[in-house]
């Protein structure tokens, strides 16, 4: 409501319409016991017919009359009292009108304020929605980047393991290849002796004895047996490597973790490490849906760490691999009696690139990669260690959903 509404001079006709005057005017006339007319400020009749000689009583609301009561027969005192009463009603109506207008204006202003606030909230919601979408996109990009880096770390650790395996396997395969090649060279000489026998067949037994063919036959059989054993050894090494690397197998399948452990032990034991023994105590296990190639990498990495810890201790030792099945899942223990780790080293054992070995002899990714792989299989891995006495890695894989 504007200030002009408070300062305005109300007219009687604005405050009381004809219907309201029809209710009030007869009662006033009855109180006056005389004729009555109600006029506006300009003297125009609003109710009744004024007598030209009628006395008028001004109905003053503020400074100016809003209208008049006119009566010829009423006494001045009664007319004045009726005017005061009617003026009070007019003022009450004026206050009511002003209060209503003020209330309506306040509601209108509140509504406009609410509309502005609603518009601001919509704009803020749009900004937050856009920001949320940008954050989600950035988080998705960061997650994709982390996954890519994790794959790179896994590949780096796997390549480091492959490098060490390659050196050992090359030596291990080269040995049987060497004696197989030597045996085949000797066997060729034996065949040459049989070839030399052909022109001397007429000499009979003397030629046979002269060429010492009894020894050739006996030693030739031994040479062939050695070659067969050497080739079988190479085939076993290749089969272990193929199974270890999960070649030609689906990325996830129902696997026997005992078989994975045996493959990892077989690969880790090639070539044998002086002073290090590998022992297994494997209990029957239920099949586990997993990626055997990844778990082979975990088991090999932990077994290799145990062997290195024994070498670092400078004394003979044993790496023991044990498995057991429980109601909740499968537990695997890989223990060594090597050099062990201090509490400070143990606290950082799973940090990427952290290693207790000399610079250039370890990537520091083995345990970190192993933990990531185990967590990806819904499992857990714990490491306990005592300096000078060895370490134990405990892995758990749930078999229930």
Phi, psi and omega in degrees: 000130183278166179295333179296329179291330177283328184270354186292154175263110184288143170263149182300321181293338178283330184272318180240119176276179185299323181296318179291322178295326179295335179274324187270316188302314179301323179294322178294319179297323179293321177294323181285338186054041181200178178292158181208140171224146178246124185242153173278182185297335180270001179090001179286135182288134174255332177207136179079174179245112184285141174281140180301332181264012184290146175279144182247140175242116183289138176257090187265120177269309178243268178248332183249150178293139173272342180176190183219150165259133181236131179205136178268325188267344183282147177290154180303321181294315180294319180297321178295317179297317178297321178296319178295319180295315181293323177298320178299320178294320179296318179295320177298318178294321179296316178297321178298316179298315180295319179296319179297316180296319179296317179298316180296320179294319179297317179297319179298316179296318177298319179297316178296320177298317178296322178296316178296318179295320178298318179297318178296320179295320177297317179295319179295319178298319179296319179295317180293324178296317178296317178297319179297318178296319178296318179295318179299318178296319180292320177296317178299319178295318179295319179297317178298320179294318178296319178297320178296317179294323178297318177297322179296318178297318179298316179295322179297315178295320180294321178295321177297318178295319179297322178299315179292320178297319184300317180297313181293317181293322178299317178295317184291324179283327182295326181299305179295326177298323180296311183284333174297316179297319179294318180296321180292326176296316178295319180297327177296321177297322178296320178296326177296324178295319176297323177295323179289340181289331186303312180289349185250018182301332181293335181285341175069228185300327182296319179293320179299314180292322181299323180272358178054048185285339174298316177294321180300316181293315181296311182290328178298320178297319178296320180298316179295322178296317178297318179298317179297317178296319180296317178294324176296323177296317178297317180298321179295318179298315180296320180296318177298317179296318181296316179293321180297319184275356177065031180290142176061028177230153179296153182298333178222136181202170173282118186232153174268113182296334175298319178296319178298318180295319180295320177297316181297318178296318180297319180289319181294331182276003181243112357281162178298143178259123181302134176083000182241124176252146177245124180235145178235143174223084189255123176266157178303137183234147173285154178296147183235128174290119187198178170259100186300323180299318180292318180291327174302319179297318179298309183297316180297318181297317180291320178296317179297320177300318178296319179295319178294324179295323177292318177298320179294332179287341177073026179211160179297151180199178184229138169254118183250131180246121182230150178222151177206153180248139177232178180299326184270336183171199185251133178243135180233132178243131174237106186249148172221156176249048182271211188288335179076178181227149176282163177303323179294318178292320181296324181294335182252009189301325184267005178288135177299139176072004176272130180215146177268357182273162180299156179301132178093353181249001178202146180271340183075018183248352186300303182291323179298314179294320179299316179297317180298319180293317180296317178297324178295338177263019179064021182258189178219156179222133178232147182232126174238148183203148175231123181306131178082351183242340177124183184224159177224126174257124181246120180246140178231132179234115181291141178255355176259149181300000000 
